[in-house]
Amino acid sequence: MLPACFVLFAAILWGTTGTTQALAPAGAHPIAIGATRLAVGGLFLLLILLVIGKFNLRGWPIKTTIMASLCMALYNPLFFSAVSITGVAIGTVVAIGSAPIFSGIIEWMYVKVRPPKIWWNSTFLSIAGCLLIFVNKEVLVNPIGIVMALGAGLSFASYTFISRTLVEKHSSLSVVAVVFTLSAIWLSPFLFVFDMSWIMSFRGVGVSLQLGIMATGIAYLLFAKGLVHVSSSTAVTLSLAEPLTAALLGVFLLGESLTTTSWFGIILLILGIGILLGFPKKSISKKETRMVQ
């Protein structure tokens, strides 16, 4: 249960990003915010490694690390661009909803592990719930935005799968610190493309620290710790708690209202996640359990 809860808590922290961005200063571009959160998160984790004296790159798999960092670097601009083109509803549903499907396919192709029935049931309920939450939101079906959202879902699923191979041989803190520092380097050009004057304000500093430390550094550290004993497909499905958290925060902090359909979607999403939490051993096959051990 504990590793699955780590993943769930990480998703809850990710769910705060939308509310935090809504409180960001005017003029803060979404892509610039995404690049900033990776930079702050990566440096925060790297600083912890240096303080505790566990920064060691000896025997580090360079190719795998670069692949993981590129996946995370791609996810942010693809997701934010998809949301800006197609709207929050379609962008979020396609990106986050497609990630579990991509994750299951990747495991099936590369690890030869077919997700169990309980995963399919949980994923179906969770994605259906996610669709219902955003069903009454603004809908802008744009082919380019849809492709970007699918790319974001594939990037996140790939990052999860690759990171799981890294945390099997290295500490979760080291993996997340190195990967996110590299991801921040890949996205650093965006910091010179967009106006970054907002980051010097009091609110800008607060938003950057919350997104970088809590919603990125600590969140992905918890996610990596959970990946040690949770399959990547299960972890990605549990990550659907992100839109659930975002919807609830929108109601209680931003004064947004939800329809009866959206509340029913929340119930389905909670039920889908609850299935995986209630049967953690059944959400990972015997073959993959032996591989982890």
C-alpha positions, 0 to 999 in steps of 0.5 A: 500500500505504501508505494502506491500511496507515494504515487497517489500523494505525488499526483495530489501535489501535481493537482495543485499546479493548475490552481497555482498557475491561476494565482501567478502574476499576469504575463507569466506564460504557461511554457515559461512557468513549466520551464521554471518549475523544472529548473527550481525542482531540479536545483532543489533536489540537486542541492539536497544531494550535495548537502547530504553528500550522496551526489555520485555519478559513478556507473550512471546509465547516461543514455537512459538518463538522457532519454528520461530527461528528454521525455520530461522536458517534452511533456511540459511544453507539449501539455501546456501548448495542447491546453492553450490550443484545445482548451483545458478540458480536451487538453487535460483529458487527452493528455492525462487520459491517454497516458495510462493506455500508452503506459500499458502498451509500452509495458506490453511491448518492452517488458512482455507484461500484459496489465491484469484485468484489475488495471483495465477496470480501474483505468476505464473507470478513472478515464471515464471519471476524468471525461465526466469532470471536464464534459461541460468545460470549453471544448475546442477540437483542434487536430494539432492540439490533440496531437500535442496532447497525445504526445504529452501523454506518451512522454509522461508514460515513457518517462514513467517506464524509463524512470522505473528502470533507473530507480531499480539501481539508484536511489530515488532522490538521485534519479529525480535530481539528475533527470530534472536538472537535465530536463531544466537544461533542455528547456532553459532556452524558453527562459530567454524567449518569454518575458520572465519579469514576473518571477521577480515579484513576491507572488512570482517567487511564491508561485515558482517555489511552490511549483518547483519544490512541492509540485515538482521536486517533492512530488516526483521524488514520491513518485520515484519512490513508489515506482520501486514497487509499483508497475509503471502502468499502475503508477500512471493510472494512479496519477489520474488523481491529478485532475481530481485534485485540480477540480476539487481545488478549483471548487474550494479555493477558486470558487468554481462550480461543478455540475452533477455530471462532474461530481459523478465523474469525481465519484468514478475517478475515486472508485477507479483509484480506490480499486488499485489502492485496495488491491495493490498486489493484483495490480502488478503481475507475478512476472514483473514482481520477480523482475523488481525483486 
